[in-house]
Amino acid sequence: MPEFPFDWVDAFTDRAFGGNGCAVVHGGAVLDAESCMAYVRETSLVECTFTGPSDVADLRVRYFLASREIPFAGHPTIATVSALRARGMFSGDRIVLETGAGPVAVECRDDLIIMDQVAPQFGQMVDPAYVAAAIGLTPEDFLAPPQLVSTGLPFCVTVLRDKDALRRAQIASDALARLCASLGHDGTDLLEPFLVTLGGETAGGDTFSRLLLAPPSPPEDPFTGSATGAMAAYLWHHGLMAKDSFVAEQGHWMGRPGQALVTRLGPVTAMTGVRVAGSACRVMSGIVQFPDVI
C-alpha cells in the first residue's frame, strides 16, 4: 500500500482555520485520478494537490476537485508552495510550477506567497437570465453583465449591485445545469458563477466575493485564488476598478476570512498577467495511505 507525506495548509490567511484549506500530497502526482478524487472527498476540502517531478519546471502540480482534475487553482498553489517551504523542499525565493494551464511562477517574499497568473482571456458574455436563475437572483441584481474570464481557469464573473444580493444568492441545481449547457459545459464540468461586490467586508478590503458550489463539492468555497485573478481582470477590463493593486476578500461570512493582494501586470488594454499574493498557515502534517492502484 503506497504511502505519501502530506501537509494541510490554510491559504490566504495568516492564522490556522482561516482562509481556504488544501491538502498537499507530496509525490502523489503518480496516483490515478480516481484515487486523487477519493482523497479530496475524504478530506471534505474543495481541492487538493498532488506533486511530482517535472521536465519543464521545478515541480509538477496536479489539482483535483472531488469530481475531476482541473488545470489550475489559486489557493492550492499558495498552499503547495507554503508546504514545500515548510519542509525545506526548495531553496531561494522563487519556484516555477508545471500546471495544466502552463508554467506558473511563484515568489516568496517575507510572509507573502506571490503567484503570477497568466494573461487574462476574455470569453463570451453570458446571458444574465441564465446566470440569475442559477443563483436565485434576477438580472436587476447585477451591476454589470456576466462574462467568462480565465487567468488559468475559466469563471463566469458576475458583479452584483450590493451585499444584500450577495447574501441572497443560492445555487439552483437545475438552472445551473442549464447555464452550463448554454456555455457548452456538461454535467461533469460545472461552471458556478463567481459573485463579487465592490467594497470589502472589512475596512481594508476593496472587493468581497462568494463562490457557491454544487455537489459533490462542499456548498461554498472559502477563498478562490484563481477566480480572484479572473475577477480582477474583469474589473480592470470594464473600468470598474481604478486601482492597479487592490485587496480582495472572501470567506468572512463562513467564519474563514481570507484576503489576497491582487495586482495588474501590464496596462489595462494589454494585461500580461494578474499577480495574486497571500499568506498561508500549515495546520497539520502526516502520512496518507492509498490502495495499491497506482
N, C-alpha and C positions, 0 to 999 in steps of 0.2 A: 504494500500500500504506500504510494508516494507521499512524502511529506514536504511541506514548504513553509518557510517562515513568513509571517505576515505582520503588518502594523495597521492598526486602526487609527486614522488621523482625522481630526475635525479641521476643515479648511474654511478660510475666510473668517477666522476668529482667532483671538489671542488667548482664549480660555477653553478648557475642556467643556464639552456638552453644549457648545455654541456652533454657529455656522452649519456646515454640512459634512457629515461623516463619510468616509470612504475607507474600505479595507484594501490594502495593497499587498498582493501575494507575490513575493519576490521569487523570480524564476518560474512563475506559473504560466507564462506565455505558451508553454508546450502543451498545456491542457486542451482538451477538446471543448468546443463551445458549450455542449450540454453540461459539462462539469462546471464550467465558469458560471453559467446562468443559475445552476443549482446552488452554487455558493452564494451568489447575490441574494437569492431568495432566502437562504438560510440566515443571512445577516439582517434581513429586512431593510437593508440600505437601498438607496436608489441606484447607485452604481458602485462597481469595484474595478480595480485594475490588476493586470497580470503582466509582469515584466519578463524580459529576456534579452539575449544579445542581439545586436543589430549590425548589419554590414554597411549601413548608410548614416548612422548616427551613434551617439554614445550609448543609447539604450532603446530597446523596443518596448512600447507600452500598448497593451490591448485593453479596450474599455468595454465593459459589459453592463447592460441593464438586466433585470430579471427575465426579460423576454427575448433579447437579441444583443448582438455585438454592434457597437456604433463606432464611427471612425475617430471621434474625438470628444472630450468632455473637459470642462474647465476646472471644476472643483477637484475632480480626481487627479488632474495634472498637478495642481498645487499640493495635494495630499501625497502624491507619489514622490515628488521632489523632496518634500519635508521628511518623508520616511527614509529616503536614501541618505539625506544629510544626517539624520539621527543615527543611522547605522554606520556612518563613515564610508559609504559605498561610492562616493566620488569626491574629488578634491577640487579646489578652486571655487569660483563663484558663478560658473556658467555650465550648463549642460544642454545638449540637444537631444530631443526625444524623437524617435521614429513613431509616428502615429498613422492611422488610416487616412488622415487628412493631409499628410505630408510632414516634413520635419518641423518641430516646434522648439524654439529656443527659449530656455528658462534661465533667468538670472536670479541669484540670491544676494540680497543687499540688506545687511543687518537682519531684522526680523521679517522682512518682506520677501516673498517669492513672486517673481515678476515673469509672466509669460507673454510672449508676443503672438497673438492670434493672426491668422493670415488675412490678407486684404479682403474686405467685405465683398460679397457677391449679392447684388440686389435682384431678387427674383420677382415673380409676378405679384401684382396687387391682388388681394384676396377679397372675395365678396363679403362685405360686412354682415350681411344677413346670415350667412353660414357660420361665421365666427361668433356672432352674437348668440345664435341658437346653441352653439356648442358649449358656451359658458353661462347660459341662463340669463343673458342681458339683452339689451336692444341696441341697435346701431346708434341711437341717440346718446348712449353711454360712452361712445368713442370720441376722442379728441382728434384723431387722425385716422386715415384709412389703414387697415392691416396690410402687411406686406411680408413676403418671405425674404428673410435675410440670413446669410451664413457668413461666419468667420471661422469656419471649420465644420460646423454642424448647422443645418437649416432650422430656423424657428419662424413661426408666424408671429411677428412682433405686433402687439396690439396696445396702443396707447389709450388709456381710459381718462375720462374727464376729472375724476376725483377718487378719493379713497372710499367713499360710500359705495361707488360702483365696484371697486376692487374687493371690498368686503362681501358684496352680494354675489360675486362670481362663484359658480359651481359647475363642475363638469356634468354635462348631459350626454351619456354614452352614445345613444343612437344618433344624436345630432353631431357629435364629434366624429363618428364613423362617416357620416355624410360629408362633413367638411374634409376629412382626409381623402375620401373618394374623389371629391371635386378637384383635389390637388394631385391626384394620381398616386396616392398612398393607400396601401391595402390595410387590412385589419391587424396585420402583424407589425406595421410600421407607422404607429400613431404619431401625429404631429400636433401635440397640445399647444394652444396659443400661449405665448409668453406675455403676461399682462404687466404693464408698467404705468405708474403715475409720476408726474413731475412733482418734485418736493419729497424730501426724505421723511422717514419715520422719526428720526432724531434731528436735532438742530444741525448736526454735521453732515447730513445726507442731502443729496440733490435729486435722487430718484428712489422710488420704492416699488418693488415688484413681487409678483407671485407666479409660480408655475404649478398649476393643478394637474395631477396625473391620473391616468386611467389604470385599472388593474392590468397585470399583476404587480405593478409598481405601487409604492406607498401613495396615499392620497395627495401629497404635496411635497415638492422639493424645497428644502430649507434655503439653499442658495445655489444658483445656477450660473457657473462661470462662463460657459460657452454662450449661453443665451444673453448674458450681460454684455459680452462683446458685440453680439449681433444687435442688441437693443441700442447700445451706444452709437453704433454706426448708423442705425436708422435715425436716431435723434439728430445727429450731425447732418446727415444727408437731407433731412426735411426741415432743417433750420429750427429745430425745437430745443437745441442745447447750444448756448453761446460759449460755454467754457470749453477749452481744449482738453481739460482734465477735470473729472468730477468724481464724487463719491456715490456709488450705487449701494443701496441697502435692500435686504431681503431677509425673511425668516423671523422677524420680530414678533409677528402675531402667532407664531408657532412656539415661542419661547426659546428660539435658537437664532438670536440676532447675528447677522453677518454683514460685513462691509467689504467692498472692493474699491480700489482706486483705479479708475479707467482713464486712459489717455489715448488720444488720437495720434496716429503716426501718419505724417503727410498732410497735405491740405485737404479741405473738405471735398474738393472736386476730384481729388486723385488720392484717396487714402491708400496707404501701402500696408496697413495693418491696424490692429487695435491692441494696446497694451493693457493687460488686466493684472493687478497686483493685490496680494492679500497675505495675511498671516496664516499660520497653521499650528495645531497642537496635537501631538501624539498622545493618545489616551490609553492604548493597550497594545501589547505585542504577544506573539505566541507562535505556535505551530499548528497548521491545519493539515489534516489527512484527507486524501481523496481516494475513491475507489480506483482500482488498477485499470483505468480506461484510457490512459494517455495514448 
